[in-house]
């Protein structure tokens, strides 16, 4: 039996508290923030999918461009 490396991706969402003068400013600050959202992230079950291209790169010895 062989072992294969399977690439996958999924979407998470979470929240952070940002102090700002307006909602727009808070959004800008949130985009710039370095966020450690551990414990405040939620995984979207339906978003899980196999990354076919990435999986091929990991498992196809003849694949030159990855």
C-alpha positions as CSV (number, residue, x, y, z in Angstrom):
1,X,0.0,0.0,0.0
2,X,1.3,3.5,-0.9
3,X,1.0,6.7,1.0
4,X,-0.3,9.8,-0.8
5,X,-0.1,13.4,0.2
6,X,-3.5,15.0,-0.4
7,X,-3.7,18.8,-0.6
8,X,-6.9,20.4,0.7
9,X,-8.3,23.8,1.5
10,X,-11.2,25.1,3.5
11,X,-12.7,28.4,4.6
12,X,-12.6,29.7,8.2
13,X,-14.2,32.8,9.6
14,X,-13.8,34.7,12.9
15,X,-14.0,38.0,14.5
16,X,-11.6,40.5,16.0
17,X,-12.3,43.6,18.1
18,X,-10.9,46.8,16.5
19,X,-11.0,50.3,18.0
20,X,-11.5,53.0,15.4
21,X,-13.3,56.2,14.6
22,X,-15.6,54.6,12.1
23,X,-16.6,51.2,10.7
24,X,-14.7,51.8,7.5
25,X,-11.6,52.7,9.5
26,X,-12.0,49.6,11.6
27,X,-12.2,47.5,8.4
28,X,-9.0,49.0,7.1
29,X,-7.3,48.3,10.4
30,X,-8.6,44.8,10.5
31,X,-7.1,44.1,7.0
32,X,-3.7,45.4,8.3
33,X,-3.8,43.5,11.6
34,X,-1.6,40.5,12.3
35,X,-4.3,38.3,13.8
36,X,-3.9,35.2,16.0
37,X,-7.5,34.1,15.8
38,X,-6.9,30.8,17.6
39,X,-10.0,29.8,19.5
40,X,-12.1,32.4,17.6
41,X,-12.1,30.8,14.2
42,X,-14.9,28.7,12.8
43,X,-14.5,26.1,10.1
44,X,-17.2,26.0,7.3
45,X,-17.9,22.3,6.8
46,X,-19.2,22.7,3.3
47,X,-16.1,24.6,2.2
48,X,-13.7,21.6,2.5
49,X,-12.4,20.5,-0.8
50,X,-9.5,18.6,-2.3
51,X,-6.9,20.8,-4.1
52,X,-6.5,18.7,-7.3
53,X,-3.6,20.7,-8.7
54,X,-1.7,20.7,-5.4
55,X,-2.3,17.0,-4.9
56,X,-1.0,16.3,-8.4
57,X,2.2,18.3,-7.6
58,X,2.8,16.3,-4.4
59,X,2.2,12.9,-6.0
60,X,3.2,13.1,-9.7
61,X,6.9,12.6,-10.1
62,X,6.6,13.5,-13.8
63,X,4.9,16.8,-13.1
64,X,7.5,19.5,-14.0
65,X,5.5,22.7,-13.3
66,X,3.9,23.1,-9.9
